[in-house]
Amino acid sequence: MSLYRVRTVLTGYPGAPYLNTMYFNTFGGATAQAAVTAVGAFWTAMDANMGTPVSWVTEPDVATISEITGGITAVTQTTASSGTGNGGTGVVPNAAQGLIRLRTGVVVGARELRGRIFVPALVASPVSGDVPSTIVAAMNVNVANLIADLNSELVVYSRAHAGFASVVAATAWTEFASLRSRRD
């Protein structure tokens, strides 16, 4: 079994470039372009919640990854998706990001296989470290649309356990998350 790896590069904000990686199941006739289109739709829907300095683009080269080895078995050229944040200039500090937690319900190595999507450069006035409810709601709707996309299947991949599972649920965290490497 193999997976499509779709990478999005976000630039124009302190600490950039940011790199987001999502995996999609190749089974059932799904195409690399469908995965790129689904990722593009997700980030386009998030544009209203990200600051105007932020630009993003999906990499046009989509790698097909072996589930077992994690190695690249093929590369497919796609038409990249791109966009720009349009939520304004009042963004949170670069160490604070939105967090969407992905759930699979599948246990691998005595733990549930889970994933995360970090959303940088949110336009918000944080109160006590909480993400505004309007942004939490937007993240929840946008990731639900990504999961429900009929042309692609978002998965969480574990190279360490040589396996993956379909995302069945996702929720935005109500507090800001921090990537240690982004505390610069």
C-alpha distance (Angstrom), angle and dihedral (degrees) to the residues before:
residue distance angle dihedral
M1 . . .
S2 3.78 . .
L3 3.80 140.9 .
Y4 3.77 138.4 -145.4
R5 3.80 114.6 -123.3
V6 3.80 112.6 -151.2
R7 3.79 116.4 -170.9
T8 3.78 126.3 -165.2
V9 3.81 121.4 -163.9
L10 3.81 116.4 -154.2
T11 3.82 118.1 -164.0
G12 3.80 141.8 167.7
Y13 3.81 98.4 66.2
P14 3.85 131.6 91.8
G15 3.78 110.4 -83.3
A16 3.80 91.3 26.3
P17 2.89 144.8 175.1
Y18 3.78 94.3 72.3
L19 3.80 117.8 -172.4
N20 3.78 123.7 -151.9
T21 3.80 120.2 -171.6
M22 3.80 124.4 -166.4
Y23 3.80 127.7 179.0
F24 3.79 128.2 -145.8
N25 3.79 132.4 -169.1
T26 3.82 114.0 -110.5
F27 3.82 92.9 -158.2
G28 3.79 121.6 108.6
G29 3.79 99.1 32.5
A30 3.81 97.8 -63.9
T31 3.79 112.5 156.6
A32 3.77 132.7 -143.9
Q33 3.80 89.2 -120.1
A34 3.82 91.1 55.1
A35 3.81 89.4 53.6
V36 3.82 91.7 49.2
T37 3.80 90.4 48.1
A38 3.83 91.2 51.1
V39 3.81 91.7 49.5
G40 3.80 90.4 46.8
A41 3.81 90.8 51.7
F42 3.81 90.0 51.3
W43 3.82 94.2 51.5
T44 3.82 92.2 41.8
A45 3.80 88.8 55.2
M46 3.83 88.9 49.9
D47 3.84 93.3 51.1
A48 3.82 92.5 90.4
N49 3.82 89.3 59.1
M50 3.82 97.3 46.2
G51 3.79 127.0 78.5
T52 3.79 123.3 -97.7
P53 3.82 94.1 -113.2
V54 3.81 90.5 65.4
S55 3.79 122.0 95.6
W56 3.78 125.3 176.0
V57 3.78 136.5 -169.6
T58 3.78 132.6 178.8
E59 3.78 113.3 -127.8
P60 3.81 108.7 -107.5
D61 3.82 91.9 -140.3
V62 3.81 109.0 78.4
A63 3.79 113.9 -166.9
T64 3.78 121.3 -143.4
I65 3.80 105.8 -140.8
S66 3.81 128.1 -156.9
E67 3.79 109.5 -123.5
I68 3.82 91.2 -145.0
T69 3.81 103.0 45.0
G70 3.79 102.2 20.9
G71 3.80 87.4 -132.9
I72 3.78 124.8 136.5
T73 3.80 112.1 -103.0
A74 3.82 98.5 175.1
V75 3.78 142.5 -3.2
T76 3.81 122.8 -139.6
Q77 3.79 124.3 -160.9
T78 3.80 112.9 -133.2
T79 3.76 137.1 173.6
A80 3.80 104.8 -96.8
S81 3.79 122.7 -126.8
S82 3.79 118.8 -138.8
G83 3.77 141.5 176.3
T84 3.78 147.8 157.4
G85 3.77 131.7 -123.3
N86 3.79 110.7 -106.3
G87 3.79 102.9 178.7
G88 3.82 96.8 103.9
T89 3.79 136.4 -98.6
G90 3.82 103.2 -72.3
V91 3.79 97.9 97.8
V92 3.79 127.4 164.5
P93 3.83 119.2 -109.0
N94 3.81 113.3 -72.6
A95 3.83 93.2 -110.7
A96 3.82 90.6 61.3
Q97 3.78 117.6 77.1
G98 3.75 140.2 163.2
L99 3.79 114.8 -102.2
I100 3.78 127.9 -151.4
R101 3.80 113.9 -168.9
L102 3.80 116.4 -148.0
R103 3.81 120.2 -151.1
T104 3.80 128.1 -164.5
G105 3.81 104.4 173.0
V106 3.83 87.9 -136.8
V107 3.79 119.3 123.0
V108 3.80 116.9 -143.4
G109 3.80 121.5 172.2
A110 3.83 91.8 -1.2
R111 3.83 92.3 -56.7
E112 3.77 135.9 88.1
L113 3.79 112.1 -101.1
R114 3.81 104.0 -118.4
G115 3.76 136.2 169.4
R116 3.79 140.6 -167.5
I117 3.76 140.0 -143.1
F118 3.80 116.6 -158.1
V119 3.81 117.9 -154.7
P120 3.83 112.9 -158.7
A121 3.81 132.4 -160.7
L122 3.79 97.7 28.1
V123 3.77 116.0 -177.3
A124 3.78 103.0 -127.2
S125 3.75 146.3 123.4
P126 3.79 100.1 -130.8
V127 3.77 116.0 -140.2
S128 3.81 113.4 -162.5
G129 3.80 90.7 -21.9
D130 3.78 94.1 -59.8
V131 3.78 124.6 135.9
P132 3.83 109.7 -125.3
S133 3.79 111.8 -98.4
T134 3.82 92.0 -121.5
I135 3.82 90.6 59.6
V136 3.82 92.2 44.4
A137 3.80 88.7 52.2
A138 3.83 91.6 47.9
M139 3.81 92.1 49.9
N140 3.82 90.7 49.0
V141 3.82 93.2 50.2
N142 3.81 94.0 44.2
V143 3.81 95.2 49.3
A144 3.82 90.7 44.9
N145 3.81 87.9 55.7
L146 3.81 90.0 49.1
I147 3.81 91.3 51.9
A148 3.81 92.4 45.1
D149 3.82 94.7 49.4
L150 3.80 104.9 129.7
N151 3.81 94.4 -151.8
S152 3.81 97.9 55.3
E153 3.80 140.3 32.4
L154 3.82 117.6 -140.0
V155 3.80 112.2 -146.5
V156 3.79 139.2 179.4
Y157 3.80 111.8 -126.1
S158 3.80 126.7 -156.3
R159 3.78 112.8 -166.0
A160 3.81 90.0 -176.9
H161 3.82 91.1 59.6
A162 3.82 95.3 32.6
G163 3.77 92.8 -127.3
F164 3.76 147.3 96.6
A165 3.78 139.0 -159.9
S166 3.78 135.4 -160.7
V167 3.78 117.5 -99.7
V168 3.80 107.6 -113.7
A169 3.81 99.9 172.9
A170 3.77 139.8 12.0
T171 3.78 135.5 -175.8
A172 3.76 134.2 -172.8
W173 3.78 114.7 -123.3
T174 3.81 113.0 -120.8
E175 3.81 92.9 -140.0
F176 3.78 128.1 64.7
A177 3.78 114.4 -97.8
S178 3.78 126.4 -145.1
L179 3.76 130.8 -145.6
R180 3.79 108.3 -151.8
S181 3.78 92.3 -141.5
R182 3.82 89.1 57.0
R183 3.80 96.0 61.0
D184 3.78 92.4 98.4
